[in-house]
Amino acid sequence: MFPSNLRPTLLLSAKSLQIFAVLMASAAFTAAEAADDPDLIFRKSTTFKFLTPNDKLATYAIDDPLVEGVACYFTVPEKGGVAGALGLAEQVSDISLACRQYGPIKIKEKFEQGEVVFRERRSLFFKKMQIVRGCDAKRNVLVYMVYSDKLIEGSPKNSTSTVPIEPWGGDGGAPKCADWLKG
């Protein structure tokens, strides 16, 4: 079909196309995840790097998409250097979290314990950070946890924050998170 001297080139080209397709699919997935980008509050350099971006700590905020009146703030390390500038550095798993009520709480729909509120990639392929939500029905408290995981193994590093559901202003009552749990 093809001359024997072209077969290795065709195989190499097919392999290159497969790798390119995987990279493009990954980039498309990352772009889809970034559609709900968190709000950057500020960054602070922690390590000076000559001629390349510094290592930084960055603080972001997200609003809970299902619970009006609750925002979560998280701080993540961002690697600098050449790998960080190119988006190739695997980011470390040290992430802190604080969630707060900033207005009347209104739960929009039922949710499951441990439901994902926010997800973000922390490396090119295998590592992601997730913020999940739960409900302590006995105390009427929303519980948020941030952790990172890898395709093969998770990370024991995590952080938890709680938001007691309380009346806001003069509106009187507060919803019971137990009424909004699925199952």
C-alpha positions as CSV (number, residue, x, y, z in Angstrom):
1,M,0.0,0.0,0.0
2,F,2.7,2.5,1.1
3,P,6.4,2.2,0.3
4,S,8.2,0.7,3.2
5,N,10.4,3.7,3.7
6,L,7.3,5.9,4.4
7,R,5.7,3.5,7.0
8,P,7.7,4.8,10.0
9,T,7.0,8.4,9.1
10,L,3.2,7.6,8.8
11,L,3.3,5.9,12.2
12,L,5.1,8.8,13.8
13,S,2.6,11.2,12.2
14,A,-0.3,9.1,13.5
15,K,1.2,9.1,17.0
16,S,1.8,12.8,16.8
17,L,-1.8,13.4,15.8
18,Q,-3.0,11.3,18.8
19,I,-0.9,13.3,21.2
20,F,-2.1,16.5,19.7
21,A,-5.8,15.4,19.9
22,V,-5.3,14.5,23.6
23,L,-3.7,17.9,24.3
24,M,-6.5,19.7,22.5
25,A,-9.2,17.8,24.4
26,S,-7.4,18.6,27.6
27,A,-7.3,22.3,26.7
28,A,-10.9,22.3,25.8
29,F,-11.8,20.6,29.1
30,T,-9.7,23.1,31.0
31,A,-11.4,26.0,29.1
32,A,-14.8,24.6,29.9
33,E,-13.9,24.3,33.6
34,A,-12.6,27.9,33.6
35,A,-16.0,29.2,32.4
36,D,-16.9,29.9,36.0
37,D,-13.5,31.5,37.0
38,P,-13.2,32.6,40.6
39,D,-12.7,36.2,41.4
40,L,-9.1,37.1,42.1
41,I,-8.9,39.1,45.3
42,F,-5.1,39.6,45.4
43,R,-1.7,37.9,44.9
44,K,1.4,38.1,47.0
45,S,4.9,37.1,45.8
46,T,6.6,34.6,48.1
47,T,9.8,33.8,46.1
48,F,11.7,36.0,43.7
49,K,12.6,34.5,40.4
50,F,15.0,36.3,38.0
51,L,13.5,36.9,34.5
52,T,10.5,34.6,35.1
53,P,7.3,34.9,37.2
54,N,7.7,34.7,41.0
55,D,6.1,32.0,43.1
56,K,2.9,33.5,44.6
57,L,0.0,33.0,47.0
58,A,-3.3,34.0,45.4
59,T,-6.6,34.5,47.1
60,Y,-9.8,33.9,45.2
61,A,-13.5,34.1,45.9
62,I,-16.4,32.1,44.6
63,D,-20.2,32.3,45.3
64,D,-21.9,29.0,46.0
65,P,-24.0,28.4,42.9
66,L,-26.8,26.6,44.9
67,V,-26.8,28.7,48.1
68,E,-27.4,32.4,47.7
69,G,-25.7,34.5,50.4
70,V,-22.6,32.3,50.8
71,A,-19.1,33.0,49.4
72,C,-16.0,30.9,49.8
73,Y,-12.5,32.3,49.8
74,F,-9.5,30.1,49.1
75,T,-5.8,30.8,48.9
76,V,-3.6,28.7,46.6
77,P,0.1,28.7,45.9
78,E,1.0,29.4,42.3
79,K,4.3,28.2,41.0
80,G,6.4,30.7,39.0
81,G,9.5,30.0,36.9
82,V,9.4,28.8,33.3
83,A,7.2,25.8,34.0
84,G,4.7,28.0,35.9
85,A,4.7,30.6,33.1
86,L,3.9,27.9,30.5
87,G,1.2,26.3,32.7
88,L,3.2,23.1,33.0
89,A,4.1,23.2,36.7
90,E,2.2,20.8,39.0
91,Q,0.8,23.1,41.8
92,V,1.2,22.0,45.4
93,S,-1.8,20.9,47.4
94,D,-1.6,23.5,50.2
95,I,-5.0,25.2,49.9
96,S,-6.8,27.1,52.7
97,L,-10.5,27.8,52.7
98,A,-12.9,30.2,54.5
99,C,-16.6,30.4,53.7
100,R,-19.0,33.1,55.0
101,Q,-22.6,34.2,54.9
102,Y,-22.7,37.7,53.3
103,G,-26.5,38.0,52.9
104,P,-29.8,36.1,53.4
105,I,-29.3,32.4,52.7
106,K,-31.6,31.0,50.1
107,I,-31.0,27.4,49.0
108,K,-32.1,27.0,45.3
109,E,-32.4,23.3,45.0
110,K,-31.8,20.0,46.9
111,F,-28.2,18.8,47.0
112,E,-26.2,15.7,48.0
113,Q,-23.7,15.5,50.8
114,G,-20.2,16.2,49.3
115,E,-21.6,17.8,46.1
116,V,-18.9,19.7,44.1
117,V,-19.3,23.5,44.4
118,F,-16.1,24.4,42.4
119,R,-13.4,22.4,40.6
120,E,-10.1,23.6,39.2
121,R,-7.1,21.9,37.5
122,R,-3.8,22.1,39.5
123,S,-1.6,20.4,36.8
124,L,-1.7,19.9,33.1
125,F,-3.3,16.5,33.2
126,F,-3.9,14.6,36.5
127,K,-4.4,16.9,39.5
128,K,-7.4,18.9,40.5
129,M,-8.7,20.9,43.4
130,Q,-12.3,20.6,44.5
131,I,-14.5,22.5,47.0
132,V,-17.5,20.4,48.1
133,R,-20.5,21.2,50.3
134,G,-22.3,19.2,52.9
135,C,-24.9,19.8,55.6
136,D,-24.7,19.2,59.3
137,A,-28.4,18.7,59.8
138,K,-28.2,18.5,63.6
139,R,-26.7,22.0,63.9
140,N,-28.1,23.5,60.7
141,V,-24.7,24.3,59.4
142,L,-23.3,24.2,55.9
143,V,-19.9,22.5,55.7
144,Y,-17.4,23.2,53.0
145,M,-14.2,21.2,52.4
146,V,-11.4,21.8,49.9
147,Y,-9.0,19.0,48.8
148,S,-6.9,18.1,45.9
149,D,-6.7,14.7,44.2
150,K,-4.7,13.0,41.5
151,L,-5.7,10.4,39.0
152,I,-3.9,7.7,40.9
153,E,-3.8,9.0,44.5
154,G,-5.4,11.7,46.5
155,S,-3.9,14.2,48.8
156,P,-4.3,14.2,52.6
157,K,-4.1,18.0,52.6
158,N,-7.5,19.6,53.0
159,S,-9.3,22.4,54.8
160,T,-12.8,22.8,56.1
161,S,-15.0,25.8,56.7
162,T,-18.5,26.1,58.1
163,V,-21.4,28.5,57.7
164,P,-24.1,28.5,60.4
165,I,-27.4,29.2,58.7
166,E,-28.8,32.1,60.6
167,P,-31.5,34.8,60.0
168,W,-30.2,37.8,58.1
169,G,-31.4,41.3,59.0
170,G,-35.1,41.4,60.0
171,D,-36.4,38.6,57.7
172,G,-37.0,36.3,60.6
173,G,-36.5,32.7,59.7
174,A,-33.6,30.8,58.2
175,P,-33.8,27.7,56.0
176,K,-32.9,24.3,57.4
177,C,-30.2,22.7,55.3
178,A,-31.7,19.2,56.2
179,D,-34.8,20.1,54.2
180,W,-32.6,20.5,51.1
181,L,-30.6,17.3,51.2
182,K,-31.3,14.7,48.5
183,G,-32.0,11.2,49.7
